[in-house]
Amino acid sequence: MSQPSSSVAVEVRNLTVRRGKREVLHDISLTIPRGSITGLLGPSGCGKTTLMRAVVGTQIVESGTVSALGLPAGSSELRRRIGYVTQSPSIYPDISVRDNVAYYAALYGRDRDDTDNAIAAVGLLEHARQRGDELSGGQQTRASLACALVARPDMLVLDEPTVGLDPVLRVELWRQFDELAAGGTTLLVSSHVMDEAEHCDRLLLMREGRLLAESSPEELRARTGEQNLERAFLTLITTGPTA
């Protein structure tokens, strides 16, 4: 059943992406509801990053349409409304964490309190004066997330944000994601770790550039007869896409 346009954050229809002679996304259609956490899950190399780039409008597509927050993906109006955190850290290495976040805060008209709140949300207050190149890989990822959070966007697109983080911090970040969604922010979060599916309202399961399922965790369990979500995903691989 289609959702009212006001309740849809992202709509993808018949999306195909090609790199050279190789088709990397195959006729994908999906919707992402507003104010929810949608998990984009699948093994490395299955097309998750390519799909996310299409949603934020940085990916050249072969055919199909992608809209976000009611506008064509990549529209200039969306630059202040969508935050995108890539797998590679996106901070300046020669300035402090605080200065990095404050720079993005200034771009979006936010203040010092917003800067401090964003740094606290990712657990970096004790490292706020350290330069970007003095941080560990996981800390750089968290600093990049703070730069996105400080803008308070309507939608956050996060490409494997918990890779390399310790279990305690992963739990804390997912708690922060829950709070953001409860406040109306739409989150699209990719991962290749199936246990993170438990934190999501909706799941998009991918393999080899194809969408295998678009459902809630409960629906996925019911369709496959498996309570463990990793086993449910493996069942989908052997039985094919769900209806």
Backbone torsions as a table, in degrees:
resi	resn	phi	psi	omega
1	MET	NA	131.5	179.7
2	SER	-74.5	150.6	-179.6
3	GLN	-97.5	153.1	174.3
4	PRO	-58.2	143.0	-175.5
5	SER	-58.2	-31.4	-179.3
6	SER	-67.4	-20.0	-178.9
7	SER	-99.4	0.3	-177.0
8	VAL	-104.4	125.8	177.0
9	ALA	-88.7	-40.1	-178.2
10	VAL	-135.0	135.6	174.5
11	GLU	-131.3	123.2	179.7
12	VAL	-118.5	129.1	-178.8
13	ARG	-130.0	118.3	173.2
14	ASN	52.3	45.7	-177.2
15	LEU	-79.0	125.8	174.1
16	THR	-127.5	131.2	178.2
17	VAL	-125.4	135.4	-178.8
18	ARG	-125.2	138.5	172.6
19	ARG	-119.5	110.4	-173.0
20	GLY	63.7	-125.4	179.4
21	LYS	-94.6	-2.1	-175.3
22	ARG	-100.2	128.8	176.2
23	GLU	-85.7	119.6	-174.7
24	VAL	-102.9	-22.4	170.2
25	LEU	-126.7	132.5	-170.5
26	HIS	-114.5	95.5	169.3
27	ASP	50.1	56.7	-176.1
28	ILE	-90.1	133.1	173.8
29	SER	-130.5	136.4	-179.4
30	LEU	-166.8	164.6	171.9
31	THR	-131.7	149.4	176.8
32	ILE	-123.8	120.5	-178.6
33	PRO	-73.1	150.9	177.4
34	ARG	-70.1	153.1	175.4
35	GLY	62.9	33.8	-177.4
36	SER	-133.3	166.3	169.7
37	ILE	-106.4	116.2	177.6
38	THR	-109.8	123.1	179.3
39	GLY	-93.3	127.5	176.0
40	LEU	-104.4	105.9	-169.7
41	LEU	-122.1	147.8	179.0
42	GLY	162.4	166.0	-178.3
43	PRO	-66.2	159.3	177.2
44	SER	-56.7	137.4	178.7
45	GLY	86.9	7.0	-176.2
46	CYS	-87.1	-6.7	178.3
47	GLY	113.0	7.6	-176.8
48	LYS	-61.8	-49.1	-178.1
49	THR	-63.9	-40.0	178.6
50	THR	-61.0	-42.0	178.2
51	LEU	-64.6	-42.2	179.5
52	MET	-64.5	-39.5	177.5
53	ARG	-63.2	-35.1	176.7
54	ALA	-66.6	-37.7	-179.6
55	VAL	-66.1	-39.1	-178.9
56	VAL	-87.9	-3.1	172.5
57	GLY	86.7	20.1	178.8
58	THR	-106.4	5.5	-177.1
59	GLN	-112.1	128.1	173.2
60	ILE	-72.5	129.6	-177.3
61	VAL	-111.1	148.9	177.9
62	GLU	-76.2	-46.2	-179.8
63	SER	-161.2	166.6	-179.0
64	GLY	98.8	176.5	-178.5
65	THR	-129.6	148.2	176.3
66	VAL	-136.0	125.4	174.7
67	SER	-124.2	147.6	179.4
68	ALA	-134.4	129.4	-179.6
69	LEU	51.9	37.4	175.0
70	GLY	82.9	5.4	-178.5
71	LEU	-127.1	155.5	175.9
72	PRO	-58.6	135.3	179.5
73	ALA	-54.7	135.9	-179.4
74	GLY	92.2	-4.0	179.2
75	SER	-60.8	143.4	-177.9
76	SER	-59.5	-31.2	-179.6
77	GLU	-64.1	-19.6	-176.6
78	LEU	-86.0	-10.5	-174.3
79	ARG	-61.0	-33.7	179.3
80	ARG	-91.3	-4.5	-173.9
81	ARG	-109.2	-14.2	-178.8
82	ILE	-124.2	125.4	173.1
83	GLY	-99.8	136.7	-177.1
84	TYR	-128.6	120.5	177.5
85	VAL	-112.3	114.5	-177.9
86	THR	-82.8	172.4	177.2
87	GLN	-66.5	-35.2	178.6
88	SER	-84.5	136.9	179.4
89	PRO	-56.3	139.6	-177.5
90	SER	-122.2	54.8	177.9
91	ILE	-123.7	160.0	176.8
92	TYR	-79.6	126.2	-173.6
93	PRO	-74.6	-19.3	-171.5
94	ASP	-100.0	8.6	175.3
95	ILE	-130.3	166.3	-174.1
96	SER	-73.0	166.2	175.0
97	VAL	-57.3	-47.0	-178.7
98	ARG	-60.0	-43.2	-179.1
99	ASP	-67.0	-36.3	175.8
100	ASN	-59.9	-50.2	-176.8
101	VAL	-68.7	-38.7	178.9
102	ALA	-63.3	-34.9	178.3
103	TYR	-60.8	-47.8	179.1
104	TYR	-68.4	-33.9	176.8
105	ALA	-60.7	-42.6	179.6
106	ALA	-64.4	-38.7	179.1
107	LEU	-59.9	-34.1	-175.0
108	TYR	-104.9	12.3	176.5
109	GLY	70.7	26.5	177.9
110	ARG	-94.5	166.6	-174.5
111	ASP	-112.4	-172.8	-176.9
112	ARG	-62.1	-39.6	178.8
113	ASP	-61.4	-40.0	177.5
114	ASP	-61.8	-40.4	178.8
115	THR	-61.3	-49.2	-179.4
116	ASP	-63.2	-39.6	-179.4
117	ASN	-65.8	-38.2	179.8
118	ALA	-67.8	-40.7	178.8
119	ILE	-66.6	-40.9	178.5
120	ALA	-64.6	-36.9	-176.5
121	ALA	-62.3	-28.0	-179.6
122	VAL	-104.0	10.0	174.0
123	GLY	71.9	35.4	-176.0
124	LEU	-118.5	15.4	-178.8
125	LEU	-57.4	-38.6	-179.0
126	GLU	-70.6	-15.5	-178.2
127	HIS	-113.2	13.9	-172.4
128	ALA	-61.6	-26.3	-178.3
129	ARG	-92.6	-4.0	179.6
130	GLN	-77.8	146.1	176.9
131	ARG	-73.5	158.4	-179.7
132	GLY	-57.4	-37.8	-178.4
133	ASP	-80.1	0.0	175.8
134	GLU	-98.0	-3.4	-177.6
135	LEU	-90.2	155.2	170.6
136	SER	-72.2	169.3	179.2
137	GLY	-58.9	-43.2	179.0
138	GLY	-65.1	-38.2	178.3
139	GLN	-67.6	-36.6	176.8
140	GLN	-63.5	-39.1	176.5
141	THR	-62.5	-42.5	179.5
142	ARG	-66.1	-37.6	177.4
143	ALA	-64.8	-39.5	177.0
144	SER	-62.1	-40.0	178.3
145	LEU	-64.6	-39.8	177.6
146	ALA	-61.2	-38.1	178.4
147	CYS	-62.8	-32.4	177.2
148	ALA	-79.2	-40.0	-177.5
149	LEU	-65.2	-34.2	-174.0
150	VAL	-63.9	-24.4	179.1
151	ALA	-74.6	-14.9	-175.7
152	ARG	49.8	57.5	-176.9
153	PRO	-73.5	162.2	175.9
154	ASP	-70.8	-25.8	-177.4
155	MET	-142.8	138.9	176.6
156	LEU	-119.2	127.9	176.6
157	VAL	-112.8	114.8	-170.3
158	LEU	-121.8	115.1	-176.3
159	ASP	-94.2	101.0	179.6
160	GLU	49.2	58.7	-174.5
161	PRO	-71.1	-16.5	-175.6
162	THR	-101.3	4.6	179.3
163	VAL	-62.2	130.0	176.9
164	GLY	81.1	4.0	-179.8
165	LEU	-94.7	149.3	178.5
166	ASP	-72.0	158.3	-175.0
167	PRO	-57.1	-37.1	-179.1
168	VAL	-64.7	-43.8	-179.7
169	LEU	-69.9	-34.3	176.4
170	ARG	-59.7	-44.7	178.4
171	VAL	-61.3	-42.5	-178.7
172	GLU	-65.7	-39.9	178.5
173	LEU	-65.2	-41.1	179.0
174	TRP	-66.2	-32.1	174.3
175	ARG	-64.1	-40.5	177.0
176	GLN	-64.6	-39.9	177.5
177	PHE	-62.2	-40.9	177.5
178	ASP	-59.0	-43.6	-179.3
179	GLU	-65.2	-40.1	178.3
180	LEU	-62.5	-45.5	179.9
181	ALA	-63.7	-40.2	178.6
182	ALA	-62.3	-28.4	178.3
183	GLY	-86.2	1.8	175.8
184	GLY	107.2	-5.3	178.3
185	THR	-74.3	139.0	174.3
186	THR	-94.1	130.7	179.8
187	LEU	-121.1	131.9	170.7
188	LEU	-116.7	113.7	-171.5
189	VAL	-123.1	121.9	178.5
190	SER	-95.6	153.1	178.5
191	SER	-163.0	152.8	169.8
192	HIS	-108.1	9.4	179.1
193	VAL	-102.5	111.6	-171.3
194	MET	-67.5	-24.3	-178.9
195	ASP	-68.8	-16.1	177.1
196	GLU	-75.2	-13.0	176.6
197	ALA	-61.8	-26.3	-179.4
198	GLU	-62.1	-24.0	-176.8
199	HIS	-86.3	-5.0	-170.0
200	CYS	-100.8	147.7	173.9
201	ASP	-76.6	-39.7	-179.4
202	ARG	-131.3	153.3	-179.9
203	LEU	-125.5	138.3	169.0
204	LEU	-118.4	112.5	-176.0
205	LEU	-104.7	123.8	-174.9
206	MET	-120.6	153.5	172.0
207	ARG	-156.3	129.0	175.9
208	GLU	51.1	44.2	174.9
209	GLY	77.8	8.9	180.0
210	ARG	-120.7	148.2	176.7
211	LEU	-89.0	115.3	-179.2
212	LEU	-85.1	-34.0	-177.5
213	ALA	-157.6	148.6	174.6
214	GLU	-134.5	100.7	-172.0
215	SER	-162.4	176.1	171.6
216	SER	-85.9	163.1	175.7
217	PRO	-56.3	-39.1	-179.6
218	GLU	-65.1	-42.7	178.4
219	GLU	-63.2	-39.2	179.9
220	LEU	-63.9	-41.4	177.4
221	ARG	-63.0	-42.0	-178.7
222	ALA	-65.5	-39.0	-177.2
223	ARG	-69.5	-34.8	-174.4
224	THR	-99.7	-16.5	-176.2
225	GLY	75.4	13.5	-179.8
226	GLU	-112.9	132.9	176.8
227	GLN	-82.8	-33.0	177.7
228	ASN	-79.7	124.1	-173.3
229	LEU	-68.7	-29.8	176.8
230	GLU	-67.2	-41.9	176.7
231	ARG	-67.2	-34.2	176.8
232	ALA	-62.1	-41.3	178.5
233	PHE	-64.0	-42.5	178.6
234	LEU	-64.4	-33.8	175.9
235	THR	-63.8	-41.1	178.1
236	LEU	-61.3	-38.4	-179.6
237	ILE	-61.0	-38.0	-176.5
238	THR	-84.1	-26.0	-176.8
239	THR	-100.9	-15.7	-179.5
240	GLY	96.2	174.1	-176.7
241	PRO	-58.3	147.8	176.3
242	THR	-86.6	160.7	179.8
243	ALA	-76.8	NA	NA
